[in-house]
Amino acid sequence: MTRYPARAILVLATLLASCAGLPPSRPIDGAASLAGTWRGRMSGPLGNAPVILTVQDDGSYRGILYVEPTYKEVGGAIIVIRPAQARYHGTNGNGRVTLHEEKGRRILRFVNDGGGGGAQLTPTQ
């Protein structure tokens, strides 16, 4: 028996454990359904920092990331391919977009391609 199957099982278990923290994703009916201001945290090569994003009806977004001691502008676009598949392309990379609902509150999640960062946001009040 080789070590490869054991590594594959470990990788699969790690992926499943990381997905267990959020409820199942919900369909995204189009970019316009995400329009509004979202607040949360973004992580990447510079660390983990607060972010505020405003998503327009066409899926374009702009925001401010506070990487102490300065602010950094971020932007990009969310493209809904079909309700179960959405992607983003922006200044902080490319990846998947998922929408979740927990305790009556929507959670927008950006997951970078290849791992290594992303964002988790909720609508502002």
C-alpha positions as CSV (number, residue, x, y, z in Angstrom):
1,M,0.0,0.0,0.0
2,T,1.4,3.4,-0.9
3,R,1.1,6.7,1.0
4,Y,-0.8,8.4,-1.9
5,P,-4.2,7.1,-0.9
6,A,-3.7,8.3,2.7
7,R,-2.7,11.8,1.4
8,A,-5.8,11.9,-0.8
9,I,-8.0,11.0,2.1
10,L,-6.4,13.6,4.3
11,V,-6.9,16.3,1.6
12,L,-10.5,15.3,1.1
13,A,-11.2,15.3,4.8
14,T,-9.6,18.8,5.1
15,L,-11.7,20.1,2.2
16,L,-14.9,18.7,3.8
17,A,-14.1,20.1,7.2
18,S,-13.5,23.6,5.8
19,C,-16.9,23.6,4.1
20,A,-18.7,22.4,7.2
21,G,-18.7,25.9,8.8
22,L,-21.3,27.4,6.4
23,P,-24.9,26.3,5.6
24,P,-25.4,25.0,2.0
25,S,-25.2,27.6,-0.7
26,R,-28.3,29.2,-2.1
27,P,-28.9,30.0,-5.8
28,I,-28.0,33.4,-7.0
29,D,-30.7,34.7,-9.3
30,G,-28.5,37.2,-11.0
31,A,-26.0,39.9,-10.2
32,A,-28.8,42.3,-9.4
33,S,-29.9,40.1,-6.5
34,L,-26.6,40.9,-4.8
35,A,-26.8,44.7,-5.3
36,G,-26.1,46.7,-2.2
37,T,-23.4,47.4,0.4
38,W,-21.7,44.4,2.0
39,R,-19.4,44.4,5.0
40,G,-17.0,41.7,6.3
41,R,-13.5,40.5,6.2
42,M,-11.1,39.7,3.3
43,S,-8.0,37.6,3.6
44,G,-5.1,37.3,1.3
45,P,-1.3,37.6,1.1
46,L,-1.3,40.8,3.2
47,G,-3.4,39.2,6.0
48,N,-7.0,39.4,7.2
49,A,-8.6,42.9,7.1
50,P,-12.1,44.6,7.2
51,V,-13.7,45.4,3.9
52,I,-16.7,47.2,2.6
53,L,-18.0,46.5,-0.9
54,T,-20.8,48.0,-2.9
55,V,-22.2,45.7,-5.6
56,Q,-24.0,47.3,-8.5
57,D,-27.0,45.8,-10.4
58,D,-24.6,44.7,-13.2
59,G,-22.4,42.8,-10.8
60,S,-19.5,45.3,-10.8
61,Y,-18.2,46.1,-7.3
62,R,-16.0,48.7,-5.6
63,G,-14.8,48.8,-2.1
64,I,-12.3,49.7,0.5
65,L,-10.1,47.3,2.3
66,Y,-8.5,48.6,5.6
67,V,-5.0,47.1,5.8
68,E,-3.5,48.9,8.8
69,P,-2.4,51.7,8.6
70,T,-3.9,52.5,5.2
71,Y,-6.9,51.9,3.0
72,K,-6.7,50.0,-0.3
73,E,-9.3,50.3,-3.0
74,V,-10.6,47.0,-4.4
75,G,-12.9,46.4,-7.4
76,G,-14.1,43.8,-9.9
77,A,-17.2,42.1,-11.2
78,I,-19.4,39.2,-10.2
79,I,-20.6,37.1,-13.1
80,V,-23.6,34.7,-12.6
81,I,-23.1,31.8,-15.0
82,R,-26.2,30.0,-13.7
83,P,-28.0,30.1,-10.3
84,A,-25.7,27.5,-8.9
85,Q,-22.5,28.9,-10.3
86,A,-21.1,32.5,-9.9
87,R,-17.6,33.8,-10.2
88,Y,-15.7,37.0,-9.5
89,H,-12.8,38.7,-11.2
90,G,-11.2,41.5,-9.3
91,T,-8.1,43.3,-8.0
92,N,-7.6,40.6,-5.4
93,G,-7.8,37.7,-7.8
94,N,-10.5,35.4,-9.3
95,G,-12.7,32.7,-7.9
96,R,-16.1,31.4,-6.9
97,V,-18.9,33.4,-5.3
98,T,-21.4,31.6,-3.1
99,L,-24.4,32.9,-1.2
100,H,-25.6,31.3,2.1
101,E,-28.3,32.1,4.6
102,E,-27.9,31.6,8.3
103,K,-30.4,32.8,11.0
104,G,-32.2,34.9,8.4
105,R,-29.1,36.7,7.3
106,R,-27.4,36.4,3.9
107,I,-23.7,35.6,3.7
108,L,-21.8,36.4,0.5
109,R,-18.5,34.4,0.2
110,F,-15.7,34.9,-2.3
111,V,-13.4,31.9,-2.5
112,N,-10.1,32.5,-4.4
113,D,-9.1,30.0,-7.1
114,G,-6.3,27.8,-5.7
115,G,-7.1,28.8,-2.1
116,G,-5.2,31.4,-0.1
117,G,-7.8,33.9,0.7
118,G,-11.2,35.3,-0.1
119,A,-13.9,37.2,1.7
120,Q,-17.0,36.6,3.8
121,L,-19.5,39.5,3.8
122,T,-23.0,40.3,5.1
123,P,-25.3,43.1,4.0
124,T,-25.0,46.4,5.9
125,Q,-28.0,47.6,7.9
